[in-house]
Amino acid sequence: MTPTRRTLLKSVGAAALLGTGIRHAEGAMTTEPDLILTNGRITTLDRSKPDAEAVAIKDGRILAAGRADEIMPLAGAGTEVIDLKGRRAVPGLNDSHTHLIRGGLYYNLELRWEGVPSLADALRMLREQARRTPAPQWVRVVGGWSEFQFAERRMPTLDEINAAAPDTPVFILHLYGRALLNRAALRAIGFTRDTPNPPGGVIEHDAAGEPTGLLVAKPSALILYSTLAKGPKLDPEDQANSTRHFMRELNRLGITSVIDAGGGGQNYPDDYEIIRALHRDGQMTVRVAYNLFAQKAGEELADYRRWTGMAKPGDGDAFLRLNGGGENLAWSAADFENFLEPRPDLAPVMEAELESVVRLLAENRWPFRIHATYDESIDRFLTVFERVDRDVPFDGLRFIIDHAETITPRNIERIAALGGGIAVQHRMAFQGEYYVDRYGADAAEATPPITRMLEAGVPVGAGTDATRVSSYNPWVALYWLTQGKTLGGLTLTPERNRLDRETALRLWTKGSAWFSGEAGVKGALAPGEHADITVLSDDYFSVPGEAIKDIESVMTVLGGRIVYAAAEFRGRDPAPPPPSPDWSPARTFGGHWRRAEGRPASATNAMALSSACGCADQCGVHGHAHHIAWSTPLPVSDKSRFWGALGCNCFAF
C-alpha cells in the first residue's frame, strides 16, 4: 500500500522530533494518538525528561511527552485534544498500603469526619445523619480523623453523642485506641453491666456499674473490630455502588492505583466478589493489586496453604491482580500501634508461627508484607526472614515491612541486604501528639526515618493505611512528608528529616510501583508506561506548604480514559449513579471535607441553596456539596464560582 502524504509527513515529523529530545514508545512514531493533553505544566518523573507541556496517549499508554510544538504535530483526525489551561499535571498517585476492597464495601455506610474543621460541624453532621438513618442501620464514623484537627481540639463527649443521636445506634472509631458508642448502640449490641470484657479490650463502666459506651483497646484493637463487625451490612447491589463511589472519591484526590493490604474481616475469596464483579463489568476506576490477610489465629498456615494451591501472584490483569500474602501473616506477630498504650510484647510462640508461613510463601515464590510498627518487632521478624532465606533464598522475592515508625538504622540495613522494601504512611499526622506524650519530641523527629531508608537504597513507597486510623487523602500524607506536621499543627520532623516535594511525590508514584512489581510500567509519564495522570486543582510545587493538604484533582485519567473531571473539565466527567441506599451519608456529605475559594464547606444547613438547583439528593457527583453553611454571607456570583470549583454544573444562579 502506498503511504499517504499525511502519513509520510507525520513519520518525517516524528523522526525529526527525536532529534529534539522527545521520547516515544518503541515502534510508535507513526501511530496516531488517541488523546493529547496540552498546554500544561507536566511533571513526568521520567528522569530523562522531567518536564513537559504536552503528553500523547495511545492504547492506554504514554506515547510521547515533550513541548507542545513537538507533540501537537502527532495529532490526527481521530485524536482528542484537551487544553490543560496551564494546570499542573503529575503521574497518577499510587497508595502502597490501603484497604480499598474492604473500605469500598462500607464507604456508603460511613459518615466521614476527614478534614472537618470543628467538632461543632462534626456533631451537626452526626445529628443530621442520625435523623436520616433508618432502623436497624447505624451511623458509623470509622477513622480518618483526629481531635487535634478540630478548632476545639478535643474529643466529643458521650453526652454530646447521645444528645445528637438519642435513638439511632452510633459507632465512632478513634484511631486504634478506642471507640465511642451511644446508648442506642449499646442496646443494639447487647452490652450490659454483666457483659464481660471481650478479648483484647475493656468495656468502661460508670460508678453504678453500667457501660458508658467507651471501648478501650487494651492491649489490642480486637474489641474495636469485633464490635464494628456486629453492625448491619449493605446488600450486594449497594456494596457495588459503594465501592464505585469509594473509587471515585480516590479519583477525586488523584489516586489511580492502590495496593490493598487485606484487613481484618476481609475473607478471601468471599469478600472479593464485589470487586471482581466490578472488574468483569469494566467499572474499575482504580488499579488494585491485593494481598491476602490471614483471618483467624491458629489457622494462618492452613489459609496460606489453601491460597497458594488455588492462586498465584500476578493472577488477573493491570486493573485487578493478586499481589501476595499479608499484611497479617500470623496473629502472634501483630504489633498494632496504639500510642495511648505501652508497646506490646509479642508472644514467645511468634517466631515459630511466623516462620512456618514465611517458609511456605518463599517456597511458592509469593511476595509478602507484614504489619510492623516497632523496631523491637521488626528485629524479631527479620531474624525469622534471615533464617528462612538461608534455606529458601529470597533471591529477589519482594517482601514489605509496613509502617516501621520506630525502625533503627541497623534493621534498615538488614532489610536492604534481604532485598525488601518499606511502606510508610502518615499515621503520625493523626496521632503524633500521643506519640510525643509517651516517647518525647526527640523520638518523633524521625518517625519513621524515611531519609535514612532512602540513603540505604531501600525501596520506599508511600501510602495511607486508610481508613481505621488515617485518612485516604494522599495530599494530607504529602503535607506530612514535606512539612513534618500533624493535622493539629504540631511540628514533628525537623527540616533536615523532611522530604522535598519531588521526592515525596516520587514515593507516591514510582516508589509505590515497586511494591506490586510494576516499577517498569507505572509511576512516570514515560513512553510505554500506563497513561495514569492527575491534573491538579493547585500547583503542588508552588502552593504554600499548608495548602498542600487541600489539593484535589480536577481531572483524573486512568489508562488514557477520563475517570473523574471537575472545574473547567466537568463536562467530561463520567458520573456514576447516585450513592445508594438513598439515606447514605455519601449522598449527603460525600467524602473528605472540601475547601474552595478559602471557605470551609460545612456539611450543615443552607438547604435553600440546594433547592435552587432542584437536584438535592439526586446528584451522586456533588449531592454532598449541597449542604453548605457559608462562614460569611456571599453574593450569588461567589456561590456560583464556588460550585463550579467543586465541579457542579447543575446550579442555575
N, C-alpha and C positions, 0 to 999 in steps of 0.2 A: 504494500500500500504506500502510495506517495504521501509524505508528510505535508500537512497544510502549512501555508506561510505562517499562520498564527503559532502552530506548534514549534516550527523552526525558530521563530523569533523568541519564544519562551525558553527553548532549550539554550539558545545562544545567550539570552539574558541571564538565565540561571547559572550557566558556566562562568559568565563574566562576574557574577556576584561572588563566586567562590574566591576570586582574586581580591575582593574587598574584605574578606574575613567572615562572610556569612557561612553558617553551617547548615547542612541538610542531612536528613536521614539518607543512608546509603541507597543509591539507585533511585532517588526520588526527584531528580532535578526537573523532569518533565511532567511531574504529577501535579495536577490542579488541586489546590487546597479546597477542603470543604468549608473552612472558616478561617478568617483572618481577623485578629484583634489588633487594632492600630491606634496610633496617637496616644500611647500610654507611656508611663514610666514603669518599665517592666524589670523586675529583679528576677533573673533567671536562676540564680545559684549554680549556674554552669560556670565553673572556674575559668574556662577558656573564653567565655563571652558573658560576663556577669550582668550586663545591662543591655536592654533593647527598647525600641519604640514600638515594635510590632512582632507578632508571632503568627505563623501559619500552621494550620492543623489539617491533617488528613487521616481518615480512618481511625480517629480516636487518639492519634499520636502527634507529637510535635514534629512538624516537617522542617521548619526553619525559624530562626529568631534573628532579628537584626534591626537596622534602621528602617523606617517606614518606606523610604525610597528604594530600599533593597527588596522588601517583602511584597509591596503592592504590585509590582510587575508580574508576580506569580499568579495573581487572581485571574480566574476565568469566568465564563458566563454563569457557571453554577456555584461560584464562591460567594458565601455570605460574608459581608464585611461589617464589623461593628467598631464604631469610633468610641474609644475609651475616654475621650474628652480630658486627657491629661491625668487620669487617675493612676494611682499606684496599683500594680498587679504583681502577685507573687505566686509561687507554686502552691497548689492546694495543701492545706495543713493535714498532718497525719498524727493522730493521737496514739502513742506507742503503748498506752495502758489505760483502757477504759472498759466499760461494761455495757456496750450498746445493746446487745441482744437481750439481756435481762432488762435493762432500763427501758427498752422500747416496749416491752410487754406492759409496763406500768406507767409510761410517760403521761398518758391521758388521764390517769387516776390522780396524779400528783400536783399539788399546789407548790409552785416554785417560789422560794424566797431568795434565790440567787440575785444578788445585786440590789435588793430592796434597801433603800437608804435609811429607813426608820422603822423602829418596832411598831409605831403607830400605824404605818402603812401596812406592815405585815399582819397586824391584828385585824385591821379593816378587811383585808383580803380574806383572812380566815373566817371572819364573821359572814361576809357575803357568800363565800363558798359553802359554808355550813348550811345556810338557808337554801341553797340550790341543790344540795346533795340529797338524793332520796335514800330512804332506808332500804336495805341494811348497809349501804356503802359507807365508807369512812372518808374523812378528809385527811390526807397524808402530806406531810412536809418531810421529804426524805433527803436530808443532807444538802450540801452545796451552799451553806450559809454559815456565817459566824456572827455572834452577838456583837463583835467589835466592828462590824460593818454598819451597825445601826447608829444613828445620831445619839440615841440614849445609852449606847454601849453597855447593854445588859440583856439578859435572857428574859423571855416572857415568864410571868409567874403562872402557876397552876390556876390561881383565881382568875387571872385575865383570860386564860384559855377556856375555862369553864364558862365565864361570862360571854365570851364570843360565840361559843358553841355549846349551849346547855343540853341539847338533845341529840346531836349528831356525833358519832364517835370520831375522835381526833387522835392521830398519832404523829408526833413531831420527833424526828431523829436529829440529835445534835452530836455531830462527829461520831467517833467510835465509843463515846463515853457514856451517853445517857439518852433516854427517850422520855418525852412528856406525854402522858395520856390524860384526857379529861375523864370525868366520871362516866360519861356515856360509853367510852371505850373500855373502861374497867368492867362495866356491866356486860358489854358485848363479849369480852374475852372470858369473863367469869372469875376475875381476880377478886378475892375477898380477904378478910382478915385471917382466914385459915389457909390460904394458899401458900405452900412452902416456896422458898426461893428456888427458882429453876437453875439448872446447871449454868455456870458461867456468869451469874449475876445476882443482884439484890433488888427486891421489891421494897421500896421505902414505905414505912408505916408512920402514922401520926401518933400522938400521945395516947389516943384511945385505941390504938391497935389497928386502925383501918388503913388500907393502902391509899397513899396520897396521889398516886399517878406518876411518880418518878421511878423509873427503872434505871439502875446503875450497872454499867458493865464492869464487873469486878470478879474475876480477873480478865474476862474476855468479852467479846461482843455477842456471844451466842444468845443471850437473853434478848437482845435487841432484834436480831434476825428472826428468832423463833416467834417472837410476839408479832412482828410485822407480817410474818407468813400466815397468821391467823385471819387476816383481813380478806374480804371478798376479792376475786379477780374479775377481769373483763372476759367477755366471751371471745371466741377466736376471731370473729369478724372485727370486733372493736380492738383486739390486740394487734391485728394487722394495720388498722388505721392508726393506732397509737404508735407503732413502730415507724410508719411512714412519717408521722409528724415529728418524732424524735430525730429521725434522719434529716428532715427538713430544718429543724432547729439547728442541728450541727452545720448544715449547709449555709444557713444564715450567718454563721460565725466563721465561715470559710473552711470548714473541715470537709475533706473529700475521702479520707482513708482513716481507718482505726485498726488497732489490734485489740481484740476483745479477750479479756483475761478470765472469762467464765463467770465465776462468782457463786457464793452460797445460794442454794436453792435453784441453781441453773443446771438441770439434769440433761445429760446427753443420752439419746437423741431427741427425747420427747419435747423439751423446751426449745428446740431449734426448728420445729416445724413451721412456725410463722415466718421466720427469716428465710427459710428455704422456699416457702411458697411465694414470698415477695421476689425472691431471686428468679424463680421459674417464670414469674409473670413480668419480668423486666422492670420491676419497680424499685430496684436498688439505686439510691442516690448517694450512698457512701460505700466505698470498698471496705470489706470486712475480712480480716484474717483472724480466726478464732482459736483459742486454746481450750482444752478440756480440763475441767476443775473437779478433783475428787470430792465427793459429796459427803461420805459417811465414814466416820472414824472406824478403823478396823477393816474396811473394805476397799481401801485405796488401791492396793496391789491387784485385787480382783477386778476392779474397774479398769485399770490400765491394761491388764491382760486382755480383757474383753475388747477394749477400744483398739488396741494395736492389732487385734485379729480382724476387725471389721473396717478399719480405715487406715489411711496413711497420710502423713503431712504432704500438703500440696494438692490433695483431692479438692476439686472444684475448679474455679477459674479466677480471673482477675477481680471479680466482684464479690465472690464469697468462696473462701478456701480454708481448709484446716491447716493450722499453724503448728500445733504440737501440744504438749501437756503443760498443766499448771494453770493459774499461779499457785493453787494448793496442790501439793504432791503428797503430803502426809499431814494429818491434823496435828500430830505431835510436834510438827515443825512450824506451827502457826505462831508468829510473834506479833500479833496485831498491835499496832501502836495506839496507845491511849495515854497522852501525856498528862492526863488528870490522875493517872495511877503510876506506881513504880514500874520499871521494866520487868516483864515476866521472865521467869527462868524456864527454859524448855526442859521437858521431862527426859530422864536418862535413856528412855527407850527410843528417843528421836533418831539417833544415828542408824540403828538397825532398820527401823521402819522406812526412813528416807532412802537408805542405800538400796533396799530391795526394789523400790520404784525407779530410782535413777538408773540402776543397772539394767532393768528391763527396757527403759526408754533408750538408753545408749545402745543396747544390743539391737534394737529395732530402728535405730537412727531417727528417733523422734526428738526434735528440739524441745526444750522445756524451759519453764520460768518458775521462780519461787518468790513468794512474798517474804521480804527480809528487811525490817526496819532498822534493827540494832546490830552494831558490829559484833557483839557477842554471839548473836545467832549466825551471822554471816561467816564468822570464823569457824564455827562447827559445821555449817553446811559445806564450806569449801574443803574441809578435811574429808568429808564424805565424797565429794566430787573427785578429789585427787586420788582417793583410794580406788574408785571405780575406773578412773582414767588410766590407772596403771594396768588394769586387767582388760578393759574395753576402751581403747584410746578414743577420746572425743574427736581428734583429728578433723577439726573444722565443724563439728556438731555445735550448732548455736545453743547457748543457754543464756538465760537472762536473770540477773538479780534485780528484783523490783523494789524500788523505793530507796533503800540504802542511805537513810538520813544520817546515820552516825558512823558510816564506814571509815576505817582508818587507811592511811597510805599503804600499809603492808598488805591489807586484803584487796585493795585495788590492784596491786601488782600481781597477786595470786590469780585474780580474775583475768588479767591480761595474759598471764602465762598459760591459762587454760583455754583462751580464745573466747571468753564470754563477753557479754555486754551488760550495761546498767541502764535501766529505765527509771527516769526521775520524774516526779510530779510536784505540783505546787501545794501539797498538803500543809506545808509550813505557813503558807499565806493565810490559812484558815485557823491554825492553832499554834502559831508561833509564840503568842503571848503565854500560852500554857507551858510551852517548852522552856521559855526563858524563866518563868516562875520556878520550874523544877530544876533546871540544869544550869541556869545562868546565861547572861548575854554573851559571854565569851564563847560558850559552847555552840551558840546559834550562828556564829559568824561564817561557818562553812557547813551548813546542814541542809542538804547534802553538799559534799565538797566537789562540785561539778568541775571547777577549773582543774583540780588535781586529777580527776578522771581523764579529762581531755589531754592533759600533759602526759599521762601514762599511755596514751594511744588506745584506750578502751573505747569501743563503740558506745555512744550515749544517745539515747532517744528521749524526747520529752513527751509528756502526756499529762493527764489529769487525775486518773483513778476515780472518775466520777461514778456514782453520784453520792455515795454514802458519806463521804467526808467533804471532798472538794467539788467545785462546780465543773461542768463540762466545758466551760468557756475558755478557749485557748488563749484569749487575749489577757485574761487575768493571770494565766501562767506566764505569758511573755512579759507582763508587767513585773511579776515577782522575779523572774530570771534577770531582768535588766535593771530594775530599780531596787531590788533587795528588800522589799517591804511586805508586811502583811496587809490584809484588807483594812485593818484598823489603823494603818499608817505607821506601825512600829517598824523602825529600821532594824533588820536582822543582819543583813550581809553588807560588810563594808565594800567600798568601791573596788578594791583590789580583787575581791572574790566574785564580783558581778560579771555577767556576760555582756559583751557589746551586742547591739541589736541584730546584726547579721548572724553572729554565731548562735544566738538564741533561736532565730528563725531557722537556721540550718538544722538545729536539733529537732525542730518541729516538722521537718520535711525530709531532707536527705538522711539525717541521723536516724529517724524512726524507721525509714525503709529497710535498714539492715535487720531489724527485729522480726521481719516477716520474710527475710531472704529476697527482698525486692530492690536492693540498693541500685541495681543496674537499670531499673525500669520506671522508677518514680522518685519524686523529690526535687527534681530540677526541670526547668523548661529547656531541655536539651533535645536535639534531634533523636527521634526514636523512642523517647520516653512518653509515658502516658500524658495526655493533654488534660491535666488536672490543674485548674487555675482559679485563684480567687482575686477579684477586683475589690479594692478596699474603700470603705467609706471615708477614711482619713489616711494620710501618708504615714505609715508606721515608722519610717525613718526620720521624720521631721517633727512629728507632733511632740508636745511636752510629755515627759515621762508619765505623769498622772493620767494623761488622756489615752494611753495605750490600752488600758482595760476597757475602754468604751468603743473600741474599733469593732466594726461589723463588716460583712461582705455586702457589696451592692450587686455583685454578680458572681456566681459560683459555677464553674464549668467542670464537668466530670467526663473524661474521655471524649472531649470535644462537644459535649452536649450540655446545654444550659439547664441546671437543675434548680437554680434559685436566682431571682433577679428582683431588684428594688430600685428606689430612687429613679433616675432617668432611664433605667433599663427595665422598669417594672412591666412594660408591655410584653416582654419576652418571658415572663415568669410562668412556669408550668405548675400552677397552683394545684395542690391535692384536694380531695374532698374535705369538707369541714371536719374538725375533730369530733369523734364520737366516743361515748354517747353524748347527747345534747347538753347534759349538765356538766360535762368535763371541764375541769379548771383550765385545760389547754385552750378551750374555745373562748373563754372569757379573758384569761390573764396571759396566755401564751407561756413562754419560757423565761429566759433570763431577762431581767429588768432592762428596759431600753432608755437611752438618753438621746435626745435630739435637740439641736439648737441650744444646748446648755441647760435645758429644762428637764427635770425628772418627770418621767411618765408614770404617774402614780395610779395604781390599779384601784381607784376608788370611784367617786361619784360621776358628775358631768354626763349623765345619761342623755341629756338634751343634745349633746354633740353627736352621740352615736345615732340618735333618731334622725339627725339631719340627713344621713345618707340612706336610712331605711334598711341597712343590712346588718344591724346588730344581731349577733348570734347566728349569722348566716355565712359570713365570710371567714373561711378557715385560714386564709392567709394572714389577715390582720384583725380578726374579730377581737383578739385580746387587746388591741390598741384602742378600742372604742371607749374604754372606761378610764377617762383621764381627768385628773384634778390639776388644773393649772396653778402653779405656785403664785403667779400674778395674773391679773386679767389681760387677755390677749385680744388684739384685733383679729377679725376673720382672716385677713391675709396671712398673718403669722400662723394661725391654726392650719390653714391650707398648706403652707410650706412645711409645717411640722408633719402632717400626714404624708405629704409627698416624700419627705426624707425617710419615712418608715416604709415606703413602697405601697401606700394605699392610694389607689386611683378612683375610689368609689365615692369620694366626698365632693359634693357639688356646692361649693360656697359661692 
